């Protein structure tokens, strides 16, 4: 069952006659929906929406470094505009744009932005026949012109290989996600530092230790993140961890997968 944000985004795409959201600038979509989009310096935030009785102004921080994140922030604010009539003055930061925010307006705006920028049908098609790797996530981010973080969450939902996601903030694990039918159980490190042997732990020990793209797929022992059964051994299968870091906010999104795991479809 699709969430409110997904439903509203799909309805808007249909109303606008848009099959592929990368074929038209987001700025034109915002204008076509009746809001004014501007870029300016924002202290302490990436996006802001101010709305009155008949008009709304969406402001995007002009200091956002990456185009993909800029587009996702625009789409997130547009989601607020489309869904939240009583939102009169609101700031969004890297924190509110994260996916672990669930069950509230931020979650709805994130769902809207994700569906707007990466419609399910197009995303599934782009994954067909592709072997999972960090390079695939980067390729999808380029294809859909959005942030690699949002692509990782989208791949978790609709990708063709099971992955796990573990989000850490300022050196502490905040949340974990794994597929419903996943045969391995992630140890609960909530409010604790990432475990020894993890790539996330390496990063927090030395933030300058960021692997180059060619080495971003790092092999780890299964026992680093997962509970081991009595009949299991670390050598049985190969697990990997790829970390998406945001030094400005001291966040790490660990993408973890088992190379030998069967594909979903």
N, C-alpha and C positions, 0 to 999 in steps of 0.2 A: 504493500500500500504506500502510495507516494505521500510525502509530507505536504503541508500547506504551502511552503515555499516552492517546492517543485511544481505543484499544481498551478500556482499563480504564474510562475515563469513560463511554463508550457502554454498557458492560455495567452500570455502576452506575446510570445513568439508567433502563435497562430494568428492573433489579431493583427500583428504587424506584417504577416506574410514572410517571416524569416525562416529559411530552412537551415542555414549555416550561419551562426552568429559571428563568425570571423569574416564574413563577406561584407559587413557594414560596420563603420566605426561606432563604438559605444556612445560617443558623444551625440551622434545623430539619433540613436535610440532614446537617450535621455531627453533630448529636445522634443522628439516626437511624442513622448509621453507627457509633456507639459511642464517639465522641471528645467531649471537653469543650472548649468554646470560651469564651475569656475575652478581655477587652480591658484592656490595661494599658500603661503607659509602657515602651517598649523603647529602650534606648540603643544606637545603631548598627545597628538592624535594623527591619524592617517586620513580620516574622512569625517565630515560633519554635514548634517542636514538641518536646515532651519525652514520651517514651513508655517505659513499663515493660513488664513481662511481660504485663499484661492491660489496662492503661489508657493513655490518651494525652491530653495537654493541649496544645491549640493556642492560642497567645497571639498576638493581633494588636495592633500598635501603635495606641493610642488617638489618637495625634497625626496619623495619616494624614488628609490634608486632603480628598481626593476620594473620594466614595462608590464610583465605579467602580474605583479602585485598591484600596480596602478589600476589595471583593468579589473582585477578582482575587487578592489576597494570601490571602484565606480559601481560595479554590479551589486555589491553589498548595499551601498547607499540607495541605489535604485530599488532594491528589494524593500528597504524601509519605506520608501516613498509609495510603492505600490500596495503595501500591506498594512502599514501602521499609521492610521489617520491621526491618532492622538499624540504622535511623536512630534513635538513642536521644536525642540532644540536638543540635538543629540550628537555626541562625539563618539567616534570609533577609533580604537587603537589596535595594535597588534594583538592585544589580549582578547578584545571582543571579536576579532576576526578569526580566532582559532576555533577549531571544530569541536573541542571538548565542551564548549558552551552549549548545553542542550536544554530543550524545554522552555525556551524563552524567545524574545524577539531577535536576539543575536543569532540563535540557531536557525530561525526561520529565514533571516536575511542571508545567512551562509548557504542554506539549502537553495534559496532563490538564485543566488549568484552562481552556484555550481551548476544548476540545471540550465541557466541562461547561457553560460560560457561553454559548457560541455554537455549538451543534450545526450541522454542515455543512449539512444540509437546510434548517434554518430560516434560516441565514445567506444561502445562495444565493437563497432565496425573497425575503428582504428586499432583496436587491440588484437583483432583476428590474425592468427598465424604468427604472432610475435612472441618471442621468448622473453620472460621477465628479466629485467636488469635495471640498474640505475640509468643506463643510456636510454632505455625505453621510456622511463618517466620523463627524462629531459626531452625526448623526441615528442612526447604527447604534450608537454608544456609548450613547446614551440608550435605544434600543430594547432592547439586551441588558444594560444596566446594568453596564457594565464600562468599563475605561480606554480612551481613544482610541488609546493605543499598541498595546494588544492587538488592537484593531479593525483598525488599519493592517496588522499582520502577518496577520490573518485575511483581510483583503481581498486581500492579496498572493497568498494561496493560492486563495481561492474567489470573489473579486470578479469583476465583469463587464467590467473594463477593466484592461489591463496597467499596473502601476506598478513603480517601482524604489524600494528602500529603502537609505539610507546612514546608518549610525549613527556618531556622533562623541561622544567622551568627553574632557572637559577640553581642548578645543581641537584634538584629533587624531582623524582618521578611524580607526575600529576595523574596520568591515566593510561590505560592500556586497552587495546581493541584487538580481537581476533575473530575469525569467521565462526559462525554458529556450529558448523560441523567439523571444526578443526580438531585433530586428534591429540594435540599437545596443549598443556595448560601453562600459561604464563604465571610465573611467581609474582605475587603482589608486593611490589616495591613502593607502593604509594607513600609519599612524604619522606622517602628514603633516597639516598644517592643511587645513581645507576650502579649495577654490580660490577665488581672487578672482572676484567676480561671483556667488557663491552666497549664498543667504539664510543658510545656516549660518555662513558667514564673517562676514556682517554682524552676526549675533548675538554671536559670540565677540569681535568688535571692540568691541561695546557691548551688554552683556547687557540694558540697559534698552530696546534696540531690538527690541521684540516687536510684530509687526504685529497690529492688532485683527482680530477675526473677519472683518469685512467686507473686509479687505485681505490675508487670509492666503494667498490664491492669488496668488503672485508669478511673473510671467513672467521666464524666464532664457534666455540663449543656450544652444543645444545644446552648444556647445564648452566650456562651463563644466565639465560633468561627463562628457561623452562624447567618444570618439575620433571625429574627422571624417575621412571618406574624401575623396579628391581631388575627386570630383565633387559633394560636398555643400557647402551653404552654411547659415549660421545662419538665414537668412531663409526657408529651405524649409518648415519646420514650426515650430509653437509648442510650447515646452516650459515647464513650470511646476514650481515647488518650493514645498512647504508644510512648514514646520518645526514639529515637536512638541517643545517644550523642557521640560526639568526643571531649573530654576535651582539647586535644592538640590544636585543631583548633577552639575551642569554637563554635561548630556547634551543632544544634539540628534538627533532622528530626522528626516531629510530624506525626504519623500515626493515623488517626481519622476515626472511623467507627460507624455506627448505627447498633445495634444488631438486631433490628426488620426489617431492610431493606431486601427486597426480594433478592434472589440470581440472578445472571445474567443468569445462565443456569440451 
